[in-house]
Amino acid sequence: MTITARRPESGQDAAAVVRDLRMVHNSGHTRNLQWRLVQLENITRLVDNEEAAIAEALEADLGRNAVECWLGEIASTKGEAEYARKNLRRWMRRKRTGLPLTLRPGNAWIQYEPLGVVLIVGPWNYPVYLTLGPLVAAVAAGNCAVIKPSEHAPRTSALLAELIPTYLDSSAVRVVEGDASVTQELLGTGVDHVLFTGGTEVGRHIMAGAAPTLTPVTLELGGKSPALVASDADLGVVARRLLWVKLMNSGQTCIAPDYVLVQREVRDALVEKLKAVTQEFRVGQRPAMRIVNDRQFRRLAGYLEATEGEIVLGGGIDESALSIEPTIVVEPSLDEPLMQEEIFGPILPIIGVDSLEDDAVHLVNSRSKPLAVYVFTKSNRRARALIDRMPAGGAVINHVAMHCMVPNLPFGGVGASGMGAYHGRWGFEAMSHRKSVLSQSLWPDLKFMYPPYSDRALKLFRRMF
């Protein structure tokens, strides 16, 4: 069943959905390996078969081209689902552990149990991958799931509401469309886990909404992810890799480089490379890049209007088309909004520093912990030393954002950039309860273990325990 009402009346529909899913989960329907494998295979079929429809919806919602749709939504989702399908049997196995002498003979193990009903709250910037990716983790762990797509990508939300019950088990995976009030209603039903992807401020509301029912949360948030560029780095490679991700989806990517700290002696050379690469990347395309809605457009335009830095490339805006040109700002003030808030748009600040080890690290660590840090240098030893000194959700050396594409790695934030992690086995475990089990035989049954305790029994106790 798919609920398409924009707002469930008085929350009754949301409550009914969760109640139905809980009944299905309690029946054991979703626990067996075969059910999980079929759902994972069908997620792959969904993105393969419906690529054209997904691309059309994303173009309508975000103005994204087909290549970025394939890379950001199709290939990434398919990679997660296929990796989980190939490894799930091994992940589900019991993990045996040892026992102290006092509890032998016996056996002990850890077994993974599904949590129950998982709520997945998807974002608007990658509304397919960042909705179906968490769903991979949820069904791999044997859970039922209720999905609330983002209302800020309405065409994609409607498409997911249509496709998910077509390809997946509609008794165990349901879609509820709506705005933030619907999310709060779903939270109020007391689901067993919430995975939310979005901004830090909304993440706080999600956590507050989950608190009354003590619902655990995984929060994939954002923040200002810095890129540090050493003077020995190949600046051409740096420029291409920075801009490839920065300009993808008009910069509306949580792990895009938010600002660049570059050793001062190569700052101007890097800026020239960035200007040239931007022009190369934009050949044959519109000068400005589409922003998702008026609110986000005005926020970004305000950054450009208020900046104290030098706009060396771009800076043009088109209010009628909600579009902003790819923009490079050199030496903005550290106190201005552009450097205080997550940009989430096609604007890249460049700041020269005398030392990466001192100035750059101090600047990064003086702010909230970012979702990712990126370090460019020919010295692996130096790169590792730098990332060791900067707490962050993840780190990449000599590239940007590629750790998100590795299902073997946990993906998540820390502090203001998020809580918890998923992808691959980490997603399976995040959506499972690790139950500890101890099994002992009925023999021997030592009488001195029970009261009343003699002096001799107490002495034995002290030796044994």
N, C-alpha and C positions, 0 to 999 in steps of 0.2 A: 504494500500500500504506500502511496506517496501523498503527502499532505501538501497542497499547493496554496492554501490560504495564507495571506500575508501575515496574519496574526491569529493564532489559535484562540478562539473565543474563551475568555476567562481562563486560559491555560488548560482547558479540559482536553483539547486534542493532544497537547504535548504530554500531559499526564497519561492519557490513554496509550499513546505510542510507547512510552517507557514501560508502562504496565504490561502491554502485550509482549514487548521484547524480553522483559524479565521472565514471563511465563515460558517463552520459547527457550531461553537460556536454562532455566531450571529443569526443563525436560531433558537436557543433555544433548539436544539436537546439534549443537555447534561444536561439541567437544572432540569428535573423532577426527582422525587425521585426514580421511578422504574428503570430508566436508570442507575442511580448511584448504586443501589443495585445489579443490574445484573452485572455490571463491577466488583464490590467487590467480588461477588460470583464467578465470573470467574477467578479472581486472585487466589482465594483459589483452584479452580479446576486445574488451571495451575500448581501450585507447587505440588499438590497432584498427579495428573496424570503423570507429567513429572519428578518426583523425580529421577528416574534412569538416564534419559538423562542429567539432571542438575548435578548429581553426576559425571557422566562420563566427562562432560565438565570441571568441577572444578578440577577433578583429573588431566586432561591434562594441564590445565592452571596453577594450584597452587600446585599440588601434594597432595591435601587434601583428607582425607579418608571419607567414606560414613557417619560415625557417625557425624563428624564435619559438613559435608554438611547438614545433616538433622537438626542439632541444629542451626547452624549459618545462614542457608538460608531458609529451608523449614518451620520449626516450627515457627521461628520468623516472617516470612512473613505472614504465615497463621494466626498467632495470631493478627497481625495488621489488616488484612483484616476482620477477623471475629468480632473483637471488633468494628471496624467502622460500619460494617453492622448492628450489633445489636443496635447501639446507634445513627445511622444517623438521623432517624426520629426526635428524640429529639433535636439533634444539629441544625437541620434546622429550628426549630420553631422560630417565632419572639419573641424577648425579649422586653416586654413592660416596660416602665419606667414612672415616674411621670412627672408632669408639674408644673411650678410655677403658682401662682394665676393669673398673668397677661396674661397668654396664655390659660386660661380655658374659655369656655369649649373646649375640644379637646383631642386628643390622641397622644402619641409618642411611637415609638418603634425602635428597631434595627433589621434589617433583613440582612441575610448573602447572598451575591451575589458572584458567581464565578468570578474569575479575568479575565479569558479568555483563553489564550494559555500559558501553563506552560512548561518551559524547564527543564528537569531532566538530570543532568550530573552525571552518575554513576561512582563509583570507581572500581578498580580491585580487592581489597582485599576481599570484600563480594559483588560480582557483581550482585547477584540476589536480596538479601535482601535489599541492599542499593540502588537498582534501583526500585524494586517493592514496597518497603516501602513508599518512596515518592510518587509513583504513586497511592497508596491507598489514601493518603491525597488529591492528585490532583483530582481524579475522585469522591471521596466523596464530595468534594466541588463543583462538577459540571463543572470542567474545561476540555478542550481539553489538550492533552499533547504530546510533542515531546520528545523522549527519545534518549539520546546519550550515549550508553554503553562505557565502557573503552576499548580502543584498546589494553591495556596491558593484558587483559584476552580475547584473540581473539576467542577461542572456545565458551566461554560463551556469548560473544557479538553476535556471529553468531546465537547461539541457541535462544537468546532473540529476535533477529530480525526475526526468523522463528516462534516462539511460540506466541509472543504478538499479532500479527494480527490474529492468529488462534483463540485465546481465547477471545480477547477483541474487541470492536467496532473499526474496522480499519479505519473508517471515522473520528474518534475522537482521536485515540491514534496511533501515528506513531513512527517508529524507524529509526534513521539515524546513520549508523556506520561511523567511521572515527577517525582521530587523533585530536590534539589540534586545528588545523586550522579549522576543521569543527565546533568545539565548538564556535570558534570566529565568524564564519560566521552565525551560528544560533543566537548568541548574537546580531549580527548586524541587525537582522531582526526586533528587537524591540518586543520581546515576553513580556508577562505581568508579569512574575515572573520567577526567576531562582532558582532551588535548586541544589546546588553542594555539593558533598561529596568528600573530598580529602585532600591534603596537604595544609599547610598555604601559601606557596609560589604560588602555582597554584591558590589558592583562591584569592590572590591579582590580578592575571591576569583576573580572572572571574569578579571580582568587577570592574576592570578598563574597561573590555569589555562591561559591562552593563551600565557604567556611561553615555556614549553619548546619550542613549535612555531613561535615568532615569529609568531603569528597576530595581525593587526591587529584592534583593537577600536574600536567606537563605543559609548560608555557614556552613556546618558541617565539621570542620577541625580537628586538632589533638593537638599535644603538648606533653609535658612530664608530664604524670599523675603520681603523687607520691602515694606511700603507706606508711603510718605511723604505726609503730608497737610498742605498749607499752609493758613494761616488764611483765604486768599481763596477756597478751593475751595467749591463748592456741596456742603454736607455731606449733603444728602438724596441727591444723585446718588452721592456717595462711599459712603454707607452701603449703598445698593442694589447697587452694582457690587461692592463688597467682599464682601458677604454672599451674593450670587448665586453666586459662584465658591467662596467659603469653605464654604458649606453643601452644595454639590453633592457627591454621592457621600459624604456624611457627613464632608466635609473631607479625604477620602482622595485628594487630587489633588496631584501633585508641584509644580504651578505655582500652587497656591492661596496667597493671602497668608498668611504664617506669623505675622507680627506687624505692628502699626501704630505708626509714629512720627508723632505729630501735634503741631503747634505748640501749646504749653501753653495759650494763651489760648482755644483752641476745643476743647480735649480733652473737657471735660464735655458740651459741646453735641454733639460727635460721638458720644459714648457714648450719649446719649439718643436720637439718631437711629438708632444701631445697635440699641438695645433695641426701639424701635418697629418698625423694619423686620423684625427677627427675628420678632416676633409676627405681623406681616402675612404674611410668607412661610410661617409654620407653621400658619395657620388650617386647621382640618380635618384636621391630621396628628397623628401620635403625638408626645407631648412629647419623647421621646428618639430619637436616630438610631442606626441599626445600625452596629456596628463589625465588621470582617471576621472576627476570631477572638479567642479568649481572650487570647492573648499581646498583641495590639495593644490590646485593651480594658484589660487590667491596666496596661499602660504608660501609657495616657492617664489612667486613674483615679489612678495614682500621681502624675502631674503635678498633678492637682487637689488631692490630699491634701497635697502638699508645698509648694504655692504660698504665697508671702508676699504676693501681691497680693490685691486685693479682688474677690471674685466678685460682680459686679453683676447678672448674668443667668445663669440656668441653674445648672449645677454638679451636677445630679442624675444619678445613674447607676442602671442596672438590670442587675445582674450576670447574672440569669437569662436576660435577653434580649440580653446583650452590647450594651447601648445606653447612650448618653450624651446628655444634653440639650445643645443649642447653648449655649455658655458664653462669656461675656465676662469677662476678668480685667483689672482696671485696676492698673497699676504693679506688676507682679511684679518680683522681684529679677532683675537681669541674670545672676546667677550660678546661679539655680535651674534644674532640668532643663527646665522649660517654655521657658526662654529659651536653653538651651544645645543642645537637640536638636530636630530637625525634628519638628513636632507631628503632622502627618498625621491630623488628627481635627477635630471641630467645636468647637475651642477657639480663641478669638482674643484674644491679649494686646494691650492698649492702653497705650502709654507716651508721656507728654508730654515734649516737648523745647523748650528755649528757641529753638533755631535749627536749621533743616533743614540749612543749608549747613555748619554747624560740628558740632553735637552729633549730628544724625542721620547725616550722612555718616561721621563718625568711628566711630560705633557700628557701622554696616554694614561699613565697611572693616576693622574690628578683628576680624572673623570670617571664616570661609571664604567664598569667592566664591559667591553664591547663583545659583540657576537663573534667577531673574528679579528685577527691581526694578520697582516701580510708583510713579509720582509723580502726585499730584493737585494741580493748581493752575491758575488761569486764565491764568497767564503761560507761554506756550510757551518764551520765552527762558529763564526760570528753570528750567522743567522740563528743558530740554535741558542746561543747565549742571549740574544735579544728576545726571542720568544719565551725563553725561560723566565724573563724578568717582567713580562707583561701578562697578567691574568686576563684570560679571554675564553669565550666558548670554544674556539678552535683557532688553528693557525695554519698558514700555508707559506711555504718558502718558495720564492721565485714564480709564483702564480697567484691567482685570485679566485676564491670561491670554489675551487675544484674539490675540496674536501667534502662538500655536500653531495658530490656525485659518487662517492665511495661507500657502498653499503656496508663494507666491513668496519667502517668507523662510526662511532656514536656521533650524532649531530645534535647540538643543543647549546644553550647559552649559560651564563653564570651571572648572578646578581641581577642587575636591571635588564640584562639581555636575555634572561630566560631561566627556566627551572626544569631540570630533568633533560633527558635526551632520548632519541629514538633513531631509526634506520637499522636495517639488518637485524642481527640477534639482539641488539640493544633495544629495538622497538618491541620485539617479541617479549623480552624480559620486562620492559616497562609496562606492558599490558597484561602481565601475568603476576600471579601471587606465587612466591617461592615458598611452598609448604615444606616444613621440616617434619620428617617422619622417622620415628624410632620403633623398631620391631624387636621384641624380646620373647624368648621361649618361656613356657610355664615352669620349666625346670632348668637349673636348681632354684628352689625357693628357700633361701636361708632364713631360718627362724629368728636369728638374733637381729635381723633388720627391723623387727616389729616390736612395739612396746608390750609389756614394760621392759625397760632397758636395764640390764645388769651392768656392773662396773666393767666386766670383761667385754660386753657388747660395745660399750662406749669407747673402750680402748681400740677395739677393732674398727669402729667407725672412724676414729681419728687417723688410723693407718690407711684405711681405704680411701677416705675422702680428703 
